[in-house]
Amino acid sequence: MTSPARDPNAASSISTITWTDGKPAYAISCDLPGGCQSRAVATCTNGNYTVLKSENMPTAGDARAVLGSPSVVIRCG
């Protein structure tokens, strides 16, 4: 799903925002980190994107329950 809305298949939500540089970007929140990545790839037609901000994306050994729900801000291209 590439439109801004909740995507139950990827367990994520997306919205268009204006980033700090005044240009548009996409804010994605997801139930699981993989959902954020899946939604980013689906949103950008060529699958290429730049992560502008990442929160609560766990690395090996992190306790996900402590971190909270993952989210990212991306820009296609």
N, CA, C and O atoms as a Tripos MOL2 file, in Angstrom:
@<TRIPOS>MOLECULE
protein
  308   307    77     0     0
PROTEIN
NO_CHARGES

@<TRIPOS>ATOM
      1 N           0.8530   -1.1740    0.0000 N.3       1 MET1
      2 CA          0.0000    0.0000    0.0000 C.3       1 MET1
      3 C           0.8980    1.2350    0.0000 C.2       1 MET1
      4 O           1.7710    1.3690    0.8570 O.2       1 MET1
      5 N           0.6900    2.1200   -0.9390 N.am      2 THR2
      6 CA          1.5360    3.2930   -1.0590 C.3       2 THR2
      7 C           0.8510    4.5830   -0.6350 C.2       2 THR2
      8 O           1.5000    5.6260   -0.5560 O.2       2 THR2
      9 N          -0.4440    4.5310   -0.3610 N.am      3 SER3
     10 CA         -1.1450    5.7610    0.0070 C.3       3 SER3
     11 C          -1.0570    5.9940    1.5130 C.2       3 SER3
     12 O          -0.9380    5.0440    2.2870 O.2       3 SER3
     13 N          -1.1170    7.2690    1.9290 N.am      4 PRO4
     14 CA         -1.0980    7.5600    3.3620 C.3       4 PRO4
     15 C          -2.3300    6.9950    4.0510 C.2       4 PRO4
     16 O          -3.4530    7.4040    3.7590 O.2       4 PRO4
     17 N          -2.1250    6.0780    4.9430 N.am      5 ALA5
     18 CA         -3.2110    5.4340    5.6780 C.3       5 ALA5
     19 C          -2.6170    4.2730    6.4630 C.2       5 ALA5
     20 O          -1.4140    4.0180    6.4100 O.2       5 ALA5
     21 N          -3.4610    3.5910    7.1740 N.am      6 ARG6
     22 CA         -3.0610    2.3840    7.9120 C.3       6 ARG6
     23 C          -3.0470    1.2160    6.9450 C.2       6 ARG6
     24 O          -4.0020    1.0290    6.1910 O.2       6 ARG6
     25 N          -1.9860    0.4310    6.9540 N.am      7 ASP7
     26 CA         -1.8680   -0.7640    6.1150 C.3       7 ASP7
     27 C          -1.8010   -1.9680    7.0380 C.2       7 ASP7
     28 O          -0.7530   -2.2320    7.6280 O.2       7 ASP7
     29 N          -2.9020   -2.7070    7.1770 N.am      8 PRO8
     30 CA         -2.8900   -3.8440    8.1000 C.3       8 PRO8
     31 C          -1.9270   -4.9450    7.6790 C.2       8 PRO8
     32 O          -1.4500   -5.6940    8.5320 O.2       8 PRO8
     33 N          -1.6270   -5.0640    6.3920 N.am      9 ASN9
     34 CA         -0.6880   -6.0910    5.9260 C.3       9 ASN9
     35 C           0.7250   -5.8240    6.4140 C.2       9 ASN9
     36 O           1.4510   -6.7620    6.7440 O.2       9 ASN9
     37 N           1.1260   -4.5710    6.4630 N.am     10 ALA10
     38 CA          2.4640   -4.2220    6.9300 C.3      10 ALA10
     39 C           2.4420   -3.7460    8.3790 C.2      10 ALA10
     40 O           3.4910   -3.4130    8.9310 O.2      10 ALA10
     41 N           1.2720   -3.7070    8.9990 N.am     11 ALA11
     42 CA          1.1040   -3.2340   10.3800 C.3      11 ALA11
     43 C           1.7830   -1.8830   10.5560 C.2      11 ALA11
     44 O           2.6110   -1.6930   11.4470 O.2      11 ALA11
     45 N           1.4090   -0.9480    9.6790 N.am     12 SER12
     46 CA          2.0380    0.3700    9.7090 C.3      12 SER12
     47 C           1.0540    1.4560    9.3080 C.2      12 SER12
     48 O           0.0150    1.1920    8.7040 O.2      12 SER12
     49 N           1.4140    2.6870    9.6640 N.am     13 SER13
     50 CA          0.6670    3.8720    9.2400 C.3      13 SER13
     51 C           1.6610    4.8470    8.6340 C.2      13 SER13
     52 O           2.8200    4.9050    9.0450 O.2      13 SER13
     53 N           1.2010    5.6120    7.6530 N.am     14 ILE14
     54 CA          2.0770    6.5770    6.9830 C.3      14 ILE14
     55 C           1.3400    7.8840    6.8020 C.2      14 ILE14
     56 O           0.1260    7.9080    6.5980 O.2      14 ILE14
     57 N           2.0850    8.9680    6.8800 N.am     15 SER15
     58 CA          1.5130   10.2820    6.5970 C.3      15 SER15
     59 C           2.5770   11.1450    5.9360 C.2      15 SER15
     60 O           3.7740   10.9480    6.1460 O.2      15 SER15
     61 N           2.1280   12.1010    5.1370 N.am     16 THR16
     62 CA          3.0390   13.0460    4.4970 C.3      16 THR16
     63 C           3.2530   14.2080    5.4480 C.2      16 THR16
     64 O           2.2960   14.7560    5.9960 O.2      16 THR16
     65 N           4.5140   14.5850    5.6430 N.am     17 ILE17
     66 CA          4.8500   15.6930    6.5320 C.3      17 ILE17
     67 C           5.7970   16.6430    5.8110 C.2      17 ILE17
     68 O           6.3170   16.3130    4.7450 O.2      17 ILE17
     69 N           6.0200   17.8030    6.3790 N.am     18 THR18
     70 CA          7.0550   18.7180    5.9070 C.3      18 THR18
     71 C           8.2290   18.5790    6.8640 C.2      18 THR18
     72 O           8.0860   18.8020    8.0660 O.2      18 THR18
     73 N           9.3950   18.2100    6.3290 N.am     19 TRP19
     74 CA         10.5830   17.9900    7.1410 C.3      19 TRP19
     75 C          11.2030   19.3350    7.5030 C.2      19 TRP19
     76 O          10.7570   20.3710    7.0110 O.2      19 TRP19
     77 N          12.2000   19.3340    8.3360 N.am     20 THR20
     78 CA         12.8200   20.5600    8.8350 C.3      20 THR20
     79 C          13.4380   21.4060    7.7300 C.2      20 THR20
     80 O          13.6500   22.6050    7.9140 O.2      20 THR20
     81 N          13.7310   20.7900    6.5770 N.am     21 ASP21
     82 CA         14.2860   21.5460    5.4510 C.3      21 ASP21
     83 C          13.2040   22.1450    4.5580 C.2      21 ASP21
     84 O          13.5070   22.7430    3.5250 O.2      21 ASP21
     85 N          11.9330   21.9840    4.9600 N.am     22 GLY22
     86 CA         10.8170   22.5420    4.2050 C.3      22 GLY22
     87 C          10.3400   21.6730    3.0600 C.2      22 GLY22
     88 O           9.4110   22.0500    2.3470 O.2      22 GLY22
     89 N          10.9630   20.5050    2.8690 N.am     23 LYS23
     90 CA         10.5830   19.6020    1.7800 C.3      23 LYS23
     91 C           9.7060   18.4820    2.3290 C.2      23 LYS23
     92 O           9.7780   18.1540    3.5140 O.2      23 LYS23
     93 N           8.8620   17.8840    1.4500 N.am     24 PRO24
     94 CA          7.9830   16.8100    1.9180 C.3      24 PRO24
     95 C           8.7590   15.5390    2.2460 C.2      24 PRO24
     96 O           9.8060   15.2560    1.6640 O.2      24 PRO24
     97 N           8.2190   14.7910    3.1850 N.am     25 ALA25
     98 CA          8.7720   13.5030    3.5910 C.3      25 ALA25
     99 C           7.6110   12.6390    4.0680 C.2      25 ALA25
    100 O           6.4770   13.1070    4.1640 O.2      25 ALA25
    101 N           7.9000   11.3800    4.3650 N.am     26 TYR26
    102 CA          6.8840   10.4600    4.8620 C.3      26 TYR26
    103 C           7.2440   10.0220    6.2780 C.2      26 TYR26
    104 O           8.3710    9.6020    6.5380 O.2      26 TYR26
    105 N           6.2870   10.1220    7.1840 N.am     27 ALA27
    106 CA          6.4440    9.6240    8.5470 C.3      27 ALA27
    107 C           5.7260    8.2860    8.6310 C.2      27 ALA27
    108 O           4.5360    8.1930    8.3310 O.2      27 ALA27
    109 N           6.4460    7.2580    9.0370 N.am     28 ILE28
    110 CA          5.8960    5.9060    9.1240 C.3      28 ILE28
    111 C           5.9990    5.4350   10.5660 C.2      28 ILE28
    112 O           7.0670    5.5070   11.1730 O.2      28 ILE28
    113 N           4.8970    4.9550   11.1090 N.am     29 SER29
    114 CA          4.9200    4.2890   12.4040 C.3      29 SER29
    115 C           4.4680    2.8540   12.1760 C.2      29 SER29
    116 O           3.6100    2.5870   11.3350 O.2      29 SER29
    117 N           5.0480    1.9440   12.9270 N.am     30 CYS30
    118 CA          4.7530    0.5370   12.6730 C.3      30 CYS30
    119 C           4.7260   -0.2530   13.9740 C.2      30 CYS30
    120 O           5.2640    0.1760   14.9950 O.2      30 CYS30
    121 N           4.0910   -1.4100   13.9130 N.am     31 ASP31
    122 CA          4.0200   -2.2900   15.0730 C.3      31 ASP31
    123 C           5.3350   -3.0400   15.2600 C.2      31 ASP31
    124 O           5.7360   -3.3250   16.3880 O.2      31 ASP31
    125 N           5.9980   -3.3570   14.1650 N.am     32 LEU32
    126 CA          7.2740   -4.0690   14.1760 C.3      32 LEU32
    127 C           8.2480   -3.3670   13.2440 C.2      32 LEU32
    128 O           7.8160   -2.7940   12.2430 O.2      32 LEU32
    129 N           9.5530   -3.3890   13.5320 N.am     33 PRO33
    130 CA         10.5310   -2.7140   12.6790 C.3      33 PRO33
    131 C          10.4610   -3.1330   11.2050 C.2      33 PRO33
    132 O          10.6400   -2.2970   10.3200 O.2      33 PRO33
    133 N          10.2080   -4.4010   10.9390 N.am     34 GLY34
    134 CA         10.1000   -4.8650    9.5570 C.3      34 GLY34
    135 C           8.9570   -4.2080    8.8100 C.2      34 GLY34
    136 O           9.0210   -4.0360    7.5930 O.2      34 GLY34
    137 N           7.9000   -3.8360    9.5410 N.am     35 GLY35
    138 CA          6.7700   -3.1520    8.9280 C.3      35 GLY35
    139 C           7.1540   -1.7740    8.4200 C.2      35 GLY35
    140 O           6.6580   -1.3380    7.3800 O.2      35 GLY35
    141 N           8.0330   -1.0800    9.1410 N.am     36 CYS36
    142 CA          8.5030    0.2330    8.6890 C.3      36 CYS36
    143 C           9.2930    0.0910    7.3890 C.2      36 CYS36
    144 O           9.1030    0.8700    6.4550 O.2      36 CYS36
    145 N          10.1730   -0.8960    7.3310 N.am     37 GLN37
    146 CA         10.9760   -1.0890    6.1270 C.3      37 GLN37
    147 C          10.0930   -1.5110    4.9520 C.2      37 GLN37
    148 O          10.2610   -1.0030    3.8440 O.2      37 GLN37
    149 N           9.1650   -2.4240    5.1800 N.am     38 SER38
    150 CA          8.2680   -2.8630    4.1010 C.3      38 SER38
    151 C           7.4680   -1.6980    3.5570 C.2      38 SER38
    152 O           7.3090   -1.5650    2.3430 O.2      38 SER38
    153 N           6.9640   -0.8540    4.4410 N.am     39 ARG39
    154 CA          6.1580    0.2900    4.0160 C.3      39 ARG39
    155 C           7.0010    1.2990    3.2580 C.2      39 ARG39
    156 O           6.5320    1.8810    2.2800 O.2      39 ARG39
    157 N           8.2550    1.5200    3.6950 N.am     40 ALA40
    158 CA          9.1440    2.4490    3.0020 C.3      40 ALA40
    159 C           9.4250    1.9690    1.5800 C.2      40 ALA40
    160 O           9.3790    2.7610    0.6380 O.2      40 ALA40
    161 N           9.7120    0.6930    1.4210 N.am     41 VAL41
    162 CA          9.9850    0.1400    0.0900 C.3      41 VAL41
    163 C           8.7460    0.2480   -0.7910 C.2      41 VAL41
    164 O           8.8540    0.5900   -1.9680 O.2      41 VAL41
    165 N           7.5710   -0.0400   -0.2370 N.am     42 ALA42
    166 CA          6.3320    0.0250   -1.0160 C.3      42 ALA42
    167 C           5.9660    1.4610   -1.3760 C.2      42 ALA42
    168 O           5.3610    1.6970   -2.4220 O.2      42 ALA42
    169 N           6.3190    2.4110   -0.5360 N.am     43 THR43
    170 CA          5.9680    3.8100   -0.7620 C.3      43 THR43
    171 C           6.8000    4.4250   -1.8800 C.2      43 THR43
    172 O           6.2840    5.2050   -2.6800 O.2      43 THR43
    173 N           8.0570    4.0870   -1.9380 N.am     44 CYS44
    174 CA          8.9670    4.6550   -2.9360 C.3      44 CYS44
    175 C           8.9850    3.7410   -4.1530 C.2      44 CYS44
    176 O           9.4090    2.5890   -4.0660 O.2      44 CYS44
    177 N           8.5260    4.2570   -5.2820 N.am     45 THR45
    178 CA          8.2980    3.4250   -6.4580 C.3      45 THR45
    179 C           9.5210    2.6250   -6.8970 C.2      45 THR45
    180 O           9.3740    1.5030   -7.3810 O.2      45 THR45
    181 N          10.7100    3.1690   -6.7410 N.am     46 ASN46
    182 CA         11.9060    2.4140   -7.1410 C.3      46 ASN46
    183 C          12.5290    1.6910   -5.9490 C.2      46 ASN46
    184 O          13.5730    1.0540   -6.0930 O.2      46 ASN46
    185 N          11.9050    1.7820   -4.7730 N.am     47 GLY47
    186 CA         12.4060    1.1080   -3.5820 C.3      47 GLY47
    187 C          13.5610    1.8090   -2.8970 C.2      47 GLY47
    188 O          14.0350    1.3530   -1.8560 O.2      47 GLY47
    189 N          14.0260    2.9270   -3.4760 N.am     48 ASN48
    190 CA         15.1350    3.6680   -2.8820 C.3      48 ASN48
    191 C          14.6010    4.7880   -2.0010 C.2      48 ASN48
    192 O          13.7260    5.5540   -2.4070 O.2      48 ASN48
    193 N          15.1400    4.8700   -0.7930 N.am     49 TYR49
    194 CA         14.7200    5.9180    0.1220 C.3      49 TYR49
    195 C          15.8670    6.2640    1.0590 C.2      49 TYR49
    196 O          16.8050    5.4880    1.2400 O.2      49 TYR49
    197 N          15.7680    7.4470    1.6470 N.am     50 THR50
    198 CA         16.7260    7.9180    2.6350 C.3      50 THR50
    199 C          16.0060    8.0570    3.9560 C.2      50 THR50
    200 O          14.9170    8.6280    4.0180 O.2      50 THR50
    201 N          16.6030    7.5410    5.0120 N.am     51 VAL51
    202 CA         16.0300    7.6740    6.3480 C.3      51 VAL51
    203 C          16.4900    9.0060    6.9320 C.2      51 VAL51
    204 O          17.6880    9.2480    7.0750 O.2      51 VAL51
    205 N          15.5360    9.8620    7.2650 N.am     52 LEU52
    206 CA         15.8360   11.1630    7.8560 C.3      52 LEU52
    207 C          15.8280   11.0960    9.3830 C.2      52 LEU52
    208 O          16.5500   11.8390   10.0480 O.2      52 LEU52
    209 N          15.0120   10.2050    9.9260 N.am     53 LYS53
    210 CA         14.9240   10.0540   11.3740 C.3      53 LYS53
    211 C          14.4530    8.6350   11.6730 C.2      53 LYS53
    212 O          13.6130    8.0880   10.9590 O.2      53 LYS53
    213 N          14.9870    8.0580   12.7110 N.am     54 SER54
    214 CA         14.6220    6.7020   13.1070 C.3      54 SER54
    215 C          14.5140    6.6600   14.6310 C.2      54 SER54
    216 O          15.4270    7.0880   15.3370 O.2      54 SER54
    217 N          13.4090    6.1500   15.1240 N.am     55 GLU55
    218 CA         13.2090    6.0390   16.5690 C.3      55 GLU55
    219 C          12.7680    4.6310   16.9380 C.2      55 GLU55
    220 O          11.9460    4.0130   16.2610 O.2      55 GLU55
    221 N          13.3340    4.1510   18.0210 N.am     56 ASN56
    222 CA         12.9580    2.8560   18.5950 C.3      56 ASN56
    223 C          13.1370    1.6870   17.6380 C.2      56 ASN56
    224 O          12.4090    0.6970   17.7200 O.2      56 ASN56
    225 N          14.0950    1.7960   16.7380 N.am     57 MET57
    226 CA         14.4160    0.6810   15.8570 C.3      57 MET57
    227 C          15.4680   -0.1680   16.5770 C.2      57 MET57
    228 O          16.6130    0.2590   16.7220 O.2      57 MET57
    229 N          15.0890   -1.3570   17.0270 N.am     58 PRO58
    230 CA         15.9830   -2.1550   17.8610 C.3      58 PRO58
    231 C          17.1700   -2.7280   17.0850 C.2      58 PRO58
    232 O          17.1080   -2.9580   15.8770 O.2      58 PRO58
    233 N          18.2200   -2.9420   17.8120 N.am     59 THR59
    234 CA         19.3700   -3.6800   17.3050 C.3      59 THR59
    235 C          19.4790   -4.9470   18.1420 C.2      59 THR59
    236 O          18.7510   -5.1010   19.1230 O.2      59 THR59
    237 N          20.3590   -5.8390   17.7770 N.am     60 ALA60
    238 CA         20.4970   -7.1080   18.4900 C.3      60 ALA60
    239 C          20.7090   -6.8580   19.9780 C.2      60 ALA60
    240 O          21.5790   -6.0810   20.3720 O.2      60 ALA60
    241 N          19.9040   -7.5240   20.7970 N.am     61 GLY61
    242 CA         20.0390   -7.4170   22.2360 C.3      61 GLY61
    243 C          19.1530   -6.3740   22.8880 C.2      61 GLY61
    244 O          19.0660   -6.3360   24.1160 O.2      61 GLY61
    245 N          18.4810   -5.5120   22.1020 N.am     62 ASP62
    246 CA         17.5850   -4.5070   22.6780 C.3      62 ASP62
    247 C          16.2850   -5.1580   23.1510 C.2      62 ASP62
    248 O          15.8190   -6.1320   22.5610 O.2      62 ASP62
    249 N          15.7220   -4.6270   24.1910 N.am     63 ALA63
    250 CA         14.4200   -5.0720   24.6790 C.3      63 ALA63
    251 C          13.3560   -4.2030   24.0250 C.2      63 ALA63
    252 O          13.1700   -3.0520   24.4200 O.2      63 ALA63
    253 N          12.6540   -4.7390   23.0320 N.am     64 ARG64
    254 CA         11.7040   -3.9580   22.2550 C.3      64 ARG64
    255 C          10.5800   -3.3870   23.1100 C.2      64 ARG64
    256 O          10.1010   -2.2870   22.8340 O.2      64 ARG64
    257 N          10.1500   -4.1030   24.1330 N.am     65 ALA65
    258 CA          9.0670   -3.6160   24.9800 C.3      65 ALA65
    259 C           9.4670   -2.3190   25.6720 C.2      65 ALA65
    260 O           8.6160   -1.4650   25.9210 O.2      65 ALA65
    261 N          10.7330   -2.1620   25.9820 N.am     66 VAL66
    262 CA         11.2160   -0.9570   26.6390 C.3      66 VAL66
    263 C          11.3080    0.2010   25.6440 C.2      66 VAL66
    264 O          11.0370    1.3490   25.9960 O.2      66 VAL66
    265 N          11.6870   -0.0990   24.4170 N.am     67 LEU67
    266 CA         11.8800    0.9370   23.4080 C.3      67 LEU67
    267 C          10.5750    1.6040   22.9950 C.2      67 LEU67
    268 O          10.5480    2.8170   22.7890 O.2      67 LEU67
    269 N           9.5100    0.8520   22.8710 N.am     68 GLY68
    270 CA          8.2630    1.3920   22.3680 C.3      68 GLY68
    271 C           8.0990    1.1060   20.8830 C.2      68 GLY68
    272 O           8.9160    0.3990   20.2940 O.2      68 GLY68
    273 N           7.0620    1.6450   20.2800 N.am     69 SER69
    274 CA          6.7640    1.3810   18.8640 C.3      69 SER69
    275 C           7.7920    2.0700   17.9610 C.2      69 SER69
    276 O           8.1440    3.2270   18.1910 O.2      69 SER69
    277 N           8.2740    1.3590   16.9300 N.am     70 PRO70
    278 CA          9.2270    1.9290   16.0040 C.3      70 PRO70
    279 C           8.5810    2.9540   15.0740 C.2      70 PRO70
    280 O           7.3850    2.8880   14.7890 O.2      70 PRO70
    281 N           9.3950    3.9000   14.6080 N.am     71 SER71
    282 CA          8.9380    4.8760   13.6040 C.3      71 SER71
    283 C          10.1320    5.4010   12.8300 C.2      71 SER71
    284 O          11.2590    5.4180   13.3260 O.2      71 SER71
    285 N           9.8650    5.8260   11.6130 N.am     72 VAL72
    286 CA         10.9030    6.4160   10.7690 C.3      72 VAL72
    287 C          10.3100    7.5700    9.9780 C.2      72 VAL72
    288 O           9.0990    7.6340    9.7670 O.2      72 VAL72
    289 N          11.1670    8.4740    9.5440 N.am     73 VAL73
    290 CA         10.8150    9.5060    8.5810 C.3      73 VAL73
    291 C          11.7150    9.2660    7.3910 C.2      73 VAL73
    292 O          12.9360    9.1890    7.5340 O.2      73 VAL73
    293 N          11.1140    9.1450    6.2040 N.am     74 ILE74
    294 CA         11.8970    8.8580    4.9960 C.3      74 ILE74
    295 C          11.6020    9.8640    3.9060 C.2      74 ILE74
    296 O          10.6100   10.5910    3.9470 O.2      74 ILE74
    297 N          12.4890    9.8850    2.9380 N.am     75 ARG75
    298 CA         12.2630   10.6350    1.6970 C.3      75 ARG75
    299 C          12.6530    9.6930    0.5630 C.2      75 ARG75
    300 O          13.7110    9.0650    0.6050 O.2      75 ARG75
    301 N          11.8000    9.5990   -0.4440 N.am     76 CYS76
    302 CA         12.0780    8.7340   -1.5940 C.3      76 CYS76
    303 C          13.1970    9.3200   -2.4440 C.2      76 CYS76
    304 O          13.3730   10.5340   -2.5450 O.2      76 CYS76
    305 N          13.9420    8.4040   -3.0470 N.am     77 GLY77
    306 CA         15.0040    8.8220   -3.9770 C.3      77 GLY77
    307 C          16.3590    8.4180   -3.5660 C.2      77 GLY77
    308 O          17.3300    8.7100   -4.2640 O.2      77 GLY77
@<TRIPOS>BOND
     1     1     2 1
     2     2     3 1
     3     3     4 2
     4     3     5 am
     5     5     6 1
     6     6     7 1
     7     7     8 2
     8     7     9 am
     9     9    10 1
    10    10    11 1
    11    11    12 2
    12    11    13 am
    13    13    14 1
    14    14    15 1
    15    15    16 2
    16    15    17 am
    17    17    18 1
    18    18    19 1
    19    19    20 2
    20    19    21 am
    21    21    22 1
    22    22    23 1
    23    23    24 2
    24    23    25 am
    25    25    26 1
    26    26    27 1
    27    27    28 2
    28    27    29 am
    29    29    30 1
    30    30    31 1
    31    31    32 2
    32    31    33 am
    33    33    34 1
    34    34    35 1
    35    35    36 2
    36    35    37 am
    37    37    38 1
    38    38    39 1
    39    39    40 2
    40    39    41 am
    41    41    42 1
    42    42    43 1
    43    43    44 2
    44    43    45 am
    45    45    46 1
    46    46    47 1
    47    47    48 2
    48    47    49 am
    49    49    50 1
    50    50    51 1
    51    51    52 2
    52    51    53 am
    53    53    54 1
    54    54    55 1
    55    55    56 2
    56    55    57 am
    57    57    58 1
    58    58    59 1
    59    59    60 2
    60    59    61 am
    61    61    62 1
    62    62    63 1
    63    63    64 2
    64    63    65 am
    65    65    66 1
    66    66    67 1
    67    67    68 2
    68    67    69 am
    69    69    70 1
    70    70    71 1
    71    71    72 2
    72    71    73 am
    73    73    74 1
    74    74    75 1
    75    75    76 2
    76    75    77 am
    77    77    78 1
    78    78    79 1
    79    79    80 2
    80    79    81 am
    81    81    82 1
    82    82    83 1
    83    83    84 2
    84    83    85 am
    85    85    86 1
    86    86    87 1
    87    87    88 2
    88    87    89 am
    89    89    90 1
    90    90    91 1
    91    91    92 2
    92    91    93 am
    93    93    94 1
    94    94    95 1
    95    95    96 2
    96    95    97 am
    97    97    98 1
    98    98    99 1
    99    99   100 2
   100    99   101 am
   101   101   102 1
   102   102   103 1
   103   103   104 2
   104   103   105 am
   105   105   106 1
   106   106   107 1
   107   107   108 2
   108   107   109 am
   109   109   110 1
   110   110   111 1
   111   111   112 2
   112   111   113 am
   113   113   114 1
   114   114   115 1
   115   115   116 2
   116   115   117 am
   117   117   118 1
   118   118   119 1
   119   119   120 2
   120   119   121 am
   121   121   122 1
   122   122   123 1
   123   123   124 2
   124   123   125 am
   125   125   126 1
   126   126   127 1
   127   127   128 2
   128   127   129 am
   129   129   130 1
   130   130   131 1
   131   131   132 2
   132   131   133 am
   133   133   134 1
   134   134   135 1
   135   135   136 2
   136   135   137 am
   137   137   138 1
   138   138   139 1
   139   139   140 2
   140   139   141 am
   141   141   142 1
   142   142   143 1
   143   143   144 2
   144   143   145 am
   145   145   146 1
   146   146   147 1
   147   147   148 2
   148   147   149 am
   149   149   150 1
   150   150   151 1
   151   151   152 2
   152   151   153 am
   153   153   154 1
   154   154   155 1
   155   155   156 2
   156   155   157 am
   157   157   158 1
   158   158   159 1
   159   159   160 2
   160   159   161 am
   161   161   162 1
   162   162   163 1
   163   163   164 2
   164   163   165 am
   165   165   166 1
   166   166   167 1
   167   167   168 2
   168   167   169 am
   169   169   170 1
   170   170   171 1
   171   171   172 2
   172   171   173 am
   173   173   174 1
   174   174   175 1
   175   175   176 2
   176   175   177 am
   177   177   178 1
   178   178   179 1
   179   179   180 2
   180   179   181 am
   181   181   182 1
   182   182   183 1
   183   183   184 2
   184   183   185 am
   185   185   186 1
   186   186   187 1
   187   187   188 2
   188   187   189 am
   189   189   190 1
   190   190   191 1
   191   191   192 2
   192   191   193 am
   193   193   194 1
   194   194   195 1
   195   195   196 2
   196   195   197 am
   197   197   198 1
   198   198   199 1
   199   199   200 2
   200   199   201 am
   201   201   202 1
   202   202   203 1
   203   203   204 2
   204   203   205 am
   205   205   206 1
   206   206   207 1
   207   207   208 2
   208   207   209 am
   209   209   210 1
   210   210   211 1
   211   211   212 2
   212   211   213 am
   213   213   214 1
   214   214   215 1
   215   215   216 2
   216   215   217 am
   217   217   218 1
   218   218   219 1
   219   219   220 2
   220   219   221 am
   221   221   222 1
   222   222   223 1
   223   223   224 2
   224   223   225 am
   225   225   226 1
   226   226   227 1
   227   227   228 2
   228   227   229 am
   229   229   230 1
   230   230   231 1
   231   231   232 2
   232   231   233 am
   233   233   234 1
   234   234   235 1
   235   235   236 2
   236   235   237 am
   237   237   238 1
   238   238   239 1
   239   239   240 2
   240   239   241 am
   241   241   242 1
   242   242   243 1
   243   243   244 2
   244   243   245 am
   245   245   246 1
   246   246   247 1
   247   247   248 2
   248   247   249 am
   249   249   250 1
   250   250   251 1
   251   251   252 2
   252   251   253 am
   253   253   254 1
   254   254   255 1
   255   255   256 2
   256   255   257 am
   257   257   258 1
   258   258   259 1
   259   259   260 2
   260   259   261 am
   261   261   262 1
   262   262   263 1
   263   263   264 2
   264   263   265 am
   265   265   266 1
   266   266   267 1
   267   267   268 2
   268   267   269 am
   269   269   270 1
   270   270   271 1
   271   271   272 2
   272   271   273 am
   273   273   274 1
   274   274   275 1
   275   275   276 2
   276   275   277 am
   277   277   278 1
   278   278   279 1
   279   279   280 2
   280   279   281 am
   281   281   282 1
   282   282   283 1
   283   283   284 2
   284   283   285 am
   285   285   286 1
   286   286   287 1
   287   287   288 2
   288   287   289 am
   289   289   290 1
   290   290   291 1
   291   291   292 2
   292   291   293 am
   293   293   294 1
   294   294   295 1
   295   295   296 2
   296   295   297 am
   297   297   298 1
   298   298   299 1
   299   299   300 2
   300   299   301 am
   301   301   302 1
   302   302   303 1
   303   303   304 2
   304   303   305 am
   305   305   306 1
   306   306   307 1
   307   307   308 2
@<TRIPOS>SUBSTRUCTURE
     1 MET1         2 RESIDUE 1 A MET
     2 THR2         6 RESIDUE 1 A THR
     3 SER3        10 RESIDUE 1 A SER
     4 PRO4        14 RESIDUE 1 A PRO
     5 ALA5        18 RESIDUE 1 A ALA
     6 ARG6        22 RESIDUE 1 A ARG
     7 ASP7        26 RESIDUE 1 A ASP
     8 PRO8        30 RESIDUE 1 A PRO
     9 ASN9        34 RESIDUE 1 A ASN
    10 ALA10       38 RESIDUE 1 A ALA
    11 ALA11       42 RESIDUE 1 A ALA
    12 SER12       46 RESIDUE 1 A SER
    13 SER13       50 RESIDUE 1 A SER
    14 ILE14       54 RESIDUE 1 A ILE
    15 SER15       58 RESIDUE 1 A SER
    16 THR16       62 RESIDUE 1 A THR
    17 ILE17       66 RESIDUE 1 A ILE
    18 THR18       70 RESIDUE 1 A THR
    19 TRP19       74 RESIDUE 1 A TRP
    20 THR20       78 RESIDUE 1 A THR
    21 ASP21       82 RESIDUE 1 A ASP
    22 GLY22       86 RESIDUE 1 A GLY
    23 LYS23       90 RESIDUE 1 A LYS
    24 PRO24       94 RESIDUE 1 A PRO
    25 ALA25       98 RESIDUE 1 A ALA
    26 TYR26      102 RESIDUE 1 A TYR
    27 ALA27      106 RESIDUE 1 A ALA
    28 ILE28      110 RESIDUE 1 A ILE
    29 SER29      114 RESIDUE 1 A SER
    30 CYS30      118 RESIDUE 1 A CYS
    31 ASP31      122 RESIDUE 1 A ASP
    32 LEU32      126 RESIDUE 1 A LEU
    33 PRO33      130 RESIDUE 1 A PRO
    34 GLY34      134 RESIDUE 1 A GLY
    35 GLY35      138 RESIDUE 1 A GLY
    36 CYS36      142 RESIDUE 1 A CYS
    37 GLN37      146 RESIDUE 1 A GLN
    38 SER38      150 RESIDUE 1 A SER
    39 ARG39      154 RESIDUE 1 A ARG
    40 ALA40      158 RESIDUE 1 A ALA
    41 VAL41      162 RESIDUE 1 A VAL
    42 ALA42      166 RESIDUE 1 A ALA
    43 THR43      170 RESIDUE 1 A THR
    44 CYS44      174 RESIDUE 1 A CYS
    45 THR45      178 RESIDUE 1 A THR
    46 ASN46      182 RESIDUE 1 A ASN
    47 GLY47      186 RESIDUE 1 A GLY
    48 ASN48      190 RESIDUE 1 A ASN
    49 TYR49      194 RESIDUE 1 A TYR
    50 THR50      198 RESIDUE 1 A THR
    51 VAL51      202 RESIDUE 1 A VAL
    52 LEU52      206 RESIDUE 1 A LEU
    53 LYS53      210 RESIDUE 1 A LYS
    54 SER54      214 RESIDUE 1 A SER
    55 GLU55      218 RESIDUE 1 A GLU
    56 ASN56      222 RESIDUE 1 A ASN
    57 MET57      226 RESIDUE 1 A MET
    58 PRO58      230 RESIDUE 1 A PRO
    59 THR59      234 RESIDUE 1 A THR
    60 ALA60      238 RESIDUE 1 A ALA
    61 GLY61      242 RESIDUE 1 A GLY
    62 ASP62      246 RESIDUE 1 A ASP
    63 ALA63      250 RESIDUE 1 A ALA
    64 ARG64      254 RESIDUE 1 A ARG
    65 ALA65      258 RESIDUE 1 A ALA
    66 VAL66      262 RESIDUE 1 A VAL
    67 LEU67      266 RESIDUE 1 A LEU
    68 GLY68      270 RESIDUE 1 A GLY
    69 SER69      274 RESIDUE 1 A SER
    70 PRO70      278 RESIDUE 1 A PRO
    71 SER71      282 RESIDUE 1 A SER
    72 VAL72      286 RESIDUE 1 A VAL
    73 VAL73      290 RESIDUE 1 A VAL
    74 ILE74      294 RESIDUE 1 A ILE
    75 ARG75      298 RESIDUE 1 A ARG
    76 CYS76      302 RESIDUE 1 A CYS
    77 GLY77      306 RESIDUE 1 A GLY
